[in-house]
């Protein structure tokens, strides 16, 4: 089965660890992703404010390439998923043919949904080499991973469990908490950082109250906001906050014995080495 | 947020166009989709906010939050130049536009040192496809 990978703009930059760890996990599972040829930015939210054809046109350019290649798309970024899936739906449902010949045959799936089928969990469980049961994460989905439900396919959008199940398969037990899908502030990180600080402060409080020692997420922007604002929030509130923020695939790769994980830890502002202890060096890798 | 989402809905219904389009609320909205997911009346508040932002820009309304609009303008400029967003490029354009040169300097340098803000990001090869969309 051929899968086309739409990385999105942050995977080769601020979310480098997410992209690299995703490749590692997929390789271990025998899944090959082929990067979508000459993919362009999905436009996120800003494209709606540009020229009339930009908002749909940017995602559509990618959808057309995927359709011509005859394969479905998977993306690790929830915002990219939303723009691609929403545009595909709008084009397919439009009363007149906005793009001649386009049929919407290439479907779009977010990476978490893609990894959440039962076979993957079984394969992960069978390949675990490193014990990580001292990690007690809370799973933070953010907004667009689960909403809007008609695009994401999450019937349980108020209390999803996909990340908990995947982590459980590799022996990591997540703590239950009530803030799985509360917004981190997203794109306000640059123009209104104080809003992000306020929102992530609530998430840290809730995570600590739930007894967590780290946070796991599947969104590049959520990870940035939770990682880069943590020390500022600790300083401003006078609270000691140490909650390393992992990408789901970083922990899965570590559990599968990936020896080069320290490359990823070096990208984190809240360095995970104190939490991971001896495991940080990827020790215990057998294969 | 100067007005809460349900207040914006009511102001729209009552015809307070100027107040709504000049509010900061429509810009501070992060498009998290929680409103539409939970609205008992099935109102797609998120789609409404998006439409209001677009109207505010079209009518050249003085924005309720200049920095957020500057961010979107910087995003579009960065997108137009490479077809993909180079995050360092985006932030530098934003700083040049707003003159907020010292904001987030420690955090930005930390990200640079950790290799999270590449100096030479990739770009789309067929850039004319992107430029055409900007003229559409």
Boltz contact constraints between the chains, C-beta under 6 A:
constraints:
  - contact:
      token1: [A, 9]
      token2: [B, 84]
      max_distance: 6.0
  - contact:
      token1: [A, 9]
      token2: [B, 85]
      max_distance: 6.0
  - contact:
      token1: [A, 13]
      token2: [B, 87]
      max_distance: 6.0
  - contact:
      token1: [A, 13]
      token2: [B, 118]
      max_distance: 6.0
  - contact:
      token1: [A, 14]
      token2: [B, 87]
      max_distance: 6.0
  - contact:
      token1: [A, 14]
      token2: [B, 116]
      max_distance: 6.0
  - contact:
      token1: [A, 38]
      token2: [B, 124]
      max_distance: 6.0
  - contact:
      token1: [A, 38]
      token2: [B, 125]
      max_distance: 6.0
  - contact:
      token1: [A, 38]
      token2: [B, 126]
      max_distance: 6.0
  - contact:
      token1: [A, 40]
      token2: [B, 83]
      max_distance: 6.0
  - contact:
      token1: [A, 40]
      token2: [B, 124]
      max_distance: 6.0
  - contact:
      token1: [A, 40]
      token2: [B, 130]
      max_distance: 6.0
  - contact:
      token1: [A, 41]
      token2: [B, 79]
      max_distance: 6.0
  - contact:
      token1: [A, 41]
      token2: [B, 84]
      max_distance: 6.0
  - contact:
      token1: [A, 41]
      token2: [B, 85]
      max_distance: 6.0
  - contact:
      token1: [A, 45]
      token2: [B, 31]
      max_distance: 6.0
  - contact:
      token1: [A, 46]
      token2: [B, 72]
      max_distance: 6.0
  - contact:
      token1: [A, 46]
      token2: [B, 75]
      max_distance: 6.0
  - contact:
      token1: [A, 46]
      token2: [B, 76]
      max_distance: 6.0
  - contact:
      token1: [A, 48]
      token2: [B, 50]
      max_distance: 6.0
  - contact:
      token1: [A, 48]
      token2: [B, 54]
      max_distance: 6.0
  - contact:
      token1: [A, 49]
      token2: [B, 57]
      max_distance: 6.0
  - contact:
      token1: [A, 49]
      token2: [B, 72]
      max_distance: 6.0
  - contact:
      token1: [A, 50]
      token2: [B, 76]
      max_distance: 6.0
  - contact:
      token1: [A, 51]
      token2: [B, 134]
      max_distance: 6.0
  - contact:
      token1: [A, 51]
      token2: [B, 136]
      max_distance: 6.0
  - contact:
      token1: [A, 52]
      token2: [B, 136]
      max_distance: 6.0
  - contact:
      token1: [A, 53]
      token2: [B, 133]
      max_distance: 6.0
  - contact:
      token1: [A, 53]
      token2: [B, 136]
      max_distance: 6.0
  - contact:
      token1: [A, 54]
      token2: [B, 133]
      max_distance: 6.0
  - contact:
      token1: [A, 57]
      token2: [B, 133]
      max_distance: 6.0
  - contact:
      token1: [A, 61]
      token2: [B, 129]
      max_distance: 6.0
  - contact:
      token1: [A, 143]
      token2: [B, 32]
      max_distance: 6.0
  - contact:
      token1: [A, 143]
      token2: [B, 33]
      max_distance: 6.0
  - contact:
      token1: [A, 147]
      token2: [B, 33]
      max_distance: 6.0
  - contact:
      token1: [A, 147]
      token2: [B, 37]
      max_distance: 6.0
  - contact:
      token1: [A, 148]
      token2: [B, 33]
      max_distance: 6.0
  - contact:
      token1: [A, 183]
      token2: [B, 30]
      max_distance: 6.0
  - contact:
      token1: [A, 183]
      token2: [B, 32]
      max_distance: 6.0
  - contact:
      token1: [A, 186]
      token2: [B, 30]
      max_distance: 6.0
  - contact:
      token1: [A, 190]
      token2: [B, 71]
      max_distance: 6.0
  - contact:
      token1: [A, 190]
      token2: [B, 94]
      max_distance: 6.0
  - contact:
      token1: [A, 191]
      token2: [B, 67]
      max_distance: 6.0
  - contact:
      token1: [A, 191]
      token2: [B, 68]
      max_distance: 6.0
  - contact:
      token1: [A, 191]
      token2: [B, 71]
      max_distance: 6.0
  - contact:
      token1: [A, 228]
      token2: [B, 107]
      max_distance: 6.0
  - contact:
      token1: [A, 267]
      token2: [B, 114]
      max_distance: 6.0
  - contact:
      token1: [A, 267]
      token2: [B, 116]
      max_distance: 6.0
  - contact:
      token1: [A, 269]
      token2: [B, 110]
      max_distance: 6.0
